[in-house]
Amino acid sequence: MAALAIAGLARTVGLATEQLGGRFGSSGAGAVQSALGNLPELFIGLFALNDGLIRLVQASLIGSVLANSILVLGLAFSVGGLRNGMQSFDAPRARIIATLGVLAAAILAVPTLAHTFHTPARAHEETLSLICAGVLLAVFVLTLPGLLQALPGEPEHEPPRWSLVTTLVVLGTTATAAALASDWFVSALKPAIEILHMSESFAGLVVVAIAGNAVENVVGVQLAARNKPDFAISVIVNSSLQVALALTPVLVFLSLLFPATLTLVFSPLLAISLLFAAGLAALVVYDGESTWYEGVMLVGLYAVIAASFWWGA
């Protein structure tokens, strides 16, 4: 029920996002929507950290990146391609975003690789995680102004039907409601894991990630179906980048306030899956064009990764 509540709120956020697009363009509206859409993920992470569910938080963060960068992007490409044929989007912007995605995946994977290969840095995992988190935040802050710039030759959006105040009130209200629903979701998740006999890693990677990103799931596919590929990619990929470059390091620093500290030392399979996903997503978007069968490829990779975590990581 909590997951359905979060998904229902996504529809309202989608309508408000389109109103923002008429005022600020695809890039600005996509960034704002992605930030609000990631609020459930932030609150789910904080509530889970408070309960000591470190592995769940780690899996949900990586799962959020995977869900956006290959599952939701793949669904958007598939739906948009089947309804509108080949879709084109701004290739230079897509290449910058893809490069940032690969960079984020590489930085996130370094502490895991240092741990797995028993390097001297293994004895300083918490310090290395804090350094990586600081670098990720710095990259996010320095690149954000460029990502918010309007696309050259961007088509005109429909004039907004809502006032700016109404749009912001709707977005703020739905974000608050999503935070409450996220608390209910975490409360119901622990018994659900036991009853369904799923691993904590699978619950974080798939269940929490998809529920926490319900906003992007719905909005991104809707925009692609309406033949707005630039807007769709801005919403979907901005969300993935914000989780990797901002939300994850923020939770690493905030975890210092909790009894259990969150580090960037994931299971090897999580780190490798992240690198695979970043690489394939970069290959798909690099040419500035999308087709439905490219979307199928992305969804297929996600299905295999998700299945591999059913028994744990």
N, C-alpha and C positions, 0 to 999 in steps of 0.2 A: 504493500500500500504506500509506503514511503517512496519507493522508487517510482510508482505511478504518479505520486504527487509532484516529484521533481520533474518528471517528463511532461506533466500537464503544464507546469509553470514555464517550460521551454517554449510552448506555443505563444504565450503572451510576450515573452522576451523576444521571440522572432518578429512579432508585429512591431514592437517598439524599436527593434534594430533597423527595420526597413524605414521607419520614420527618421531615425538618426542618419541613415544613408542619404536621405534627401537633403540633409543639412550639411553634413561633414564629409560626404564621399565614402567610398567603400573602405578605404584604409582606416580612416579615423573611426568610423562606425564599427568596423570589424574589430579593431583593437579594444574599444570600449565594451562591446558585447562579449568579447572573449574574456576580458577581465571580470566582468560580472558573471559570466558563465562558469568561471573557475572558482567562484566563491564557495559553492557547495563542496568542491574538492578540498579547498582550504579548511573548511570547518570539519569535514569528515576526517581530514588528517589530524587536526588538533584534538578532536574527541577521541580518535583512536590512539594517539600518543598518550593522552591522559589515562587510557586504559592499558597502556604498556604494549600495544599491538604494533611493535616496530616492523616486523616482517610484512604485516598487512599494509602499513603505510608505504614501505618501500615498493611493494608490488603494485599498490594503487597508483603511485606516482609514475612508475615506468609504464604501467598499464594505461594511464591517461595519455601519455605521449604516444604509445602504440595505437590506442583506440582512435586518436585524432589523425595521426600521420599516415596510417594505412587503412584502418577499418572505415572511419567516417569519410575520409578522402576517397577511398575506393567506392563506397556507396554513392557518394556525390557524383563521381565520374560515371558510374554505371547508370544511375537514374538520369543524369543530365545527358549522357550519350545516347541512351535509348529514346529519350523524348525529343532531343534536339540535334542529334548527330554529333559530329566532331565539334568540340568547343575550344575556343582560343582564349588565352589570357595573357597578361603582360609577362613576357618571357624574362626580361632583365630582373624584374621584381621577384619572379618565381625562383630564379637562380640564386639571388641573394638569400632568400628565405631557406632554400634547400641547403646552401652552404652553412648557414647558421644552424640548421637542424643537425647536420653532420658534425659540426664543431661541438654542439651541446652534447650529442651522443658520445663523442670521443672523451670529452672532459668528465662526463658522468661515469664512464667506464674505467677511467684510470685507477681510482682507488680499488675497484674490484680486481683489476689485473695485477696491481701491486700486491694485493692480498693472496690471490690465487697462485702467483709465481714466486711467492715467498721472498720478495725483494726486501732490502733494509727498511723501506718505507712502511712495511707491514706493521712494524712496532709503533707507528705514529699514524694510525688510521684516522683517528678523530681529528688530528691537526691537518692531515692531508685533505680530509673531507671539508673542513672549514676553509682551507685555501681554495679548493675547487669551487665551493659555494660562493666565495667572494669574487672569484674571476667570472663566474656565470652571471652574477648580479651586475658586475661592471660592464660586461658585454651587453647585457640587456639595456642598461641605462644609456650606454653610448650609441647603440644602434636604433633605439626606439624612435628618435626624431626622424630618421630616414625612412623607417617603415610607416610612419604616420603621414608622410607626404602624399598628396593626391596623385593618382596615376595620370600620366600624360595621355590626353585624348580620351579620358574616361567618359563614357556616355552619361547623359543627364539622367539622374534619378527622378522618379515621380515626385512632384511637390509634396511635402509632408502634410498630412491631414490633421495631425495632432500638434498642439503647441509644444514648445521646447520644455516648458514646465511639466506638462502632462506626461511627455515622454520620459523625463527624468524621474518623475514620481512613480510611474509604472515600473521602470527598471529598478529603482531602489526598493519598492515594495516587493517585487518578485524575488529580488536577491535576498532580502530578509526572510521571506517565506521559504526560499530554498535552503537557507541556513538552518531553519527550524526542522525542515523535512530531513536534512542531512543528519541531524542529531537523532531523530527517530530511526533513520536508516541504520546508523551504527549500533543503536540499542538492539535492533532486531537482527543484526547480522551475526552476532556470536552464536545464539542458539540455532540460527539457520545453518551455519557452517557444520555444527554437530549433527543436526537432523539430516542434512543432505549428504553428509560424509564427503564434503569437498575439502580440499586443502586450503590453508590460510593464504597461500600464494595465489591459487586460482581465484579465490574470493576477491583478493585485492586487485589482481591483474585484470580480471574480466568483470566481475559483478560490480565492485566499487567504482572501477574506472568508467564503465558504461553508464551507470546510474549518475555518477558525479559529473559526467559530460553530456548528460541528456540534452542540455541546451544546444551545444554545438551539433550533436547528432541530428536534431530536428531542423535547426535553422540552416545548417550547411546544406543538407539534402534538399530542403525547400528552395533555397536560392539557386542551386544547380538545376533543379527541375524547371525553374522559371527563366532559365538561360541567362543567369547572372554569374558566370564562372569566376570572374575576378572577385566579386563580393563573397562568393562561397568559399574560395580559397583563402581570402583574407580572414574570414571567421574561423575556418577549420584550422589552418596552419598557424595563425596567430595564437590560437588557444594552445596548440602543441608547444610552440616556442615559449609562451608565457609559463607553462608548467615546467619546462626544462630549464629555462633561464632565470625565472623569478620565483615561482611557487616552491620548487624543490629546495633551492638555497635558503629561502625564507624559513621553511619548516626546519631545515638543518639548524639554523641559528636559534629559532624559537624553542627547539627541543632541548636547548641548554637549560631551559626553565623547568623541564620535567625530570622526573627521576631517571627515566631511560632516554639516552641520547641517540638521536637519529644520525647515522653516518651514511656515506655514499658507497659503502661496501655491500653490494648486492650479491645475490647468487650468480655464479658464472653464466648460467643460462639466461638470466635477466639481462645482463650486460651484453651478451652476444646477440640476443634478440633485438635489443635496442639498436645496435650497430647495423644489423641486417635491415631493420625497418627504415632507418635513416638513409641507408644506401639505396634501397629500392625506391623509396619516395623521391629521392633526389633525381634518380634516373628517369622517373615517370614525368616529373614536372619540368625538367630542364629545357625541353623544347617548346614550352609555352602552349602545348596542345594536349587535349585529353580525349580519350575514346572510352566506350563502355567496357571493352575488353581489358584495357589497362586498369580500370576499376576492379574488374574480376580478379586480376593478378594480385592487387593489393589486399583484397578481402581474403583471397586464398591463403596468402602468407599469414594473415592474422589468425585464421582458423587453425592453421597448423601450430602456431606459437601458443594459442590459447589451449589447445588440446594437450600440448606437452606439459602444461602446468597443472592438469587436473589432479595428478597424484602428488604434487608438491614440487619444490625446486631445490 
